[in-house]
Amino acid sequence: MGITSNALVAEGLAVREGIQFALERGCRKVEMESDSKYLIQILRGEVNLPMEIDVVITDVLHWSVGMDVKFMFTRRDNNNAAHKLVH
């Protein structure tokens, strides 16, 4: 996945990996959760796309064409499984 010190980029890369994982397994209906409200707003097109994450988000949106993807915000305390994988 790569290494970055930018939390937004790291979250975006994780979402991109998740979409790629779903595509490789033929999943067409996906619920993608993140505890980064800003990232979810970017993915939903609710805020402008920052340059530092442009390529990652473009990949996610391009790869998810033809899929039924829901990008959902979840509070950090509801996202324990993901944080255990990272830490």
C-alpha positions as CSV (number, residue, x, y, z in Angstrom):
1,M,0.0,0.0,0.0
2,G,2.9,2.4,0.6
3,I,3.9,4.6,3.5
4,T,2.7,8.1,4.2
5,S,2.6,10.4,7.2
6,N,-0.6,12.1,6.0
7,A,-3.6,10.5,7.8
8,L,-6.1,11.5,5.0
9,V,-3.9,9.9,2.4
10,A,-3.5,6.8,4.6
11,E,-7.3,6.5,5.0
12,G,-7.8,7.0,1.3
13,L,-5.3,4.3,0.4
14,A,-7.1,1.9,2.8
15,V,-10.4,2.6,1.0
16,R,-8.7,2.1,-2.4
17,E,-7.3,-1.3,-1.2
18,G,-10.8,-2.3,0.0
19,I,-12.3,-1.4,-3.4
20,Q,-9.6,-3.4,-5.1
21,F,-10.1,-6.3,-2.8
22,A,-13.9,-6.3,-3.5
23,L,-13.3,-6.1,-7.3
24,E,-10.9,-9.0,-7.3
25,R,-13.5,-11.1,-5.5
26,G,-16.4,-10.1,-7.8
27,C,-18.2,-8.2,-5.1
28,R,-20.6,-5.6,-6.6
29,K,-22.4,-4.4,-3.4
30,V,-20.0,-2.9,-0.9
31,E,-20.3,-0.8,2.3
32,M,-17.1,1.1,2.9
33,E,-16.7,2.6,6.3
34,S,-14.2,5.1,7.6
35,D,-13.9,7.1,10.8
36,S,-12.6,10.0,8.7
37,K,-15.7,12.2,8.2
38,Y,-13.7,14.4,5.8
39,L,-12.7,11.4,3.6
40,I,-16.3,10.2,3.4
41,Q,-17.4,13.8,2.4
42,I,-14.7,13.8,-0.3
43,L,-15.8,10.3,-1.6
44,R,-19.5,11.4,-1.6
45,G,-18.6,14.6,-3.6
46,E,-19.8,16.8,-0.7
47,V,-16.5,18.8,-0.5
48,N,-13.7,19.8,-2.9
49,L,-11.1,17.2,-3.7
50,P,-7.7,18.1,-2.1
51,M,-4.7,17.8,-4.4
52,E,-2.8,15.5,-1.9
53,I,-5.4,12.8,-2.3
54,D,-6.6,13.4,-5.9
55,V,-5.0,10.3,-7.5
56,V,-6.2,8.0,-4.8
57,I,-9.8,9.2,-4.8
58,T,-9.9,9.2,-8.6
59,D,-8.8,5.5,-8.5
60,V,-11.6,4.7,-6.0
61,L,-14.3,6.4,-7.9
62,H,-13.1,4.9,-11.3
63,W,-12.9,1.4,-9.9
64,S,-16.2,1.6,-8.2
65,V,-18.1,2.4,-11.4
66,G,-20.6,-0.4,-11.9
67,M,-20.6,-1.3,-8.3
68,D,-23.2,-0.4,-5.6
69,V,-20.8,1.3,-3.1
70,K,-22.0,3.1,0.0
71,F,-19.3,5.3,1.7
72,M,-20.3,5.6,5.3
73,F,-18.9,7.5,8.3
74,T,-18.5,5.6,11.5
75,R,-17.2,6.9,14.8
76,R,-13.7,5.7,15.8
77,D,-15.1,3.7,18.7
78,N,-17.3,1.8,16.3
79,N,-14.3,1.1,14.0
80,N,-12.2,-1.1,16.4
81,A,-11.6,-3.9,14.0
82,A,-9.9,-1.7,11.5
83,H,-7.7,0.0,14.1
84,K,-6.6,-3.4,15.5
85,L,-5.4,-4.3,12.0
86,V,-3.4,-1.1,11.7
87,H,-1.9,-1.0,15.2
